Amino acid sequence: MFKRVAEQGIILGNYPEWDHDVRQLHNNGVTGVLDIQTPTDYKLRGLNSSRMQNLYRDNGIKQYMSSQVEDFDEDDYADMLFKAACVLNRMVKE
């Protein structure tokens, strides 16, 4: 479900949907989450952003940032991914 990016301390993977997913992240040393989901993504998955942020905090994942990426909007996709990458870069540097 998750893949570690060598030497960067970054884990890439699907968006966690359940409590056990968040615990697995914490158990693998994750200290921050960059959320690229949109409100539409949350609605389609039946998730709640506030609940997920609380799960992160309650499981020791202190850093949370959001940079929404609409993956079906080809015109803005590259720009949104670049912005998300910039947010991730700031997170890693903190």
Phi, psi and omega in degrees: 000325180237149176232135180272135174272118187309132172063359181259348182071024182248136175242129178254144177178182177298158177291130179294136181245342187232161178306317182294332176295317180292319177298321179297320176300310180300317181295340177263014174087011180289130178243353179209153179230131170257112183266119178254010180288149177259166175305325177296317177301314179301315181297315181297330181267356181069031182254167180229123184301316180297318178298317180295319178298321177295320177298318178300307182301314181295339180256018174082011177265101192277328187259125178225128175226150179238135174214091189296136179233115175276104186279000178253001181258089186301326183296322184255356187304310181297318179296318180293321177295321178297315178299318178296320178296323177294320177297315179299319178300316177298319180298316182295323182286338181285000000 
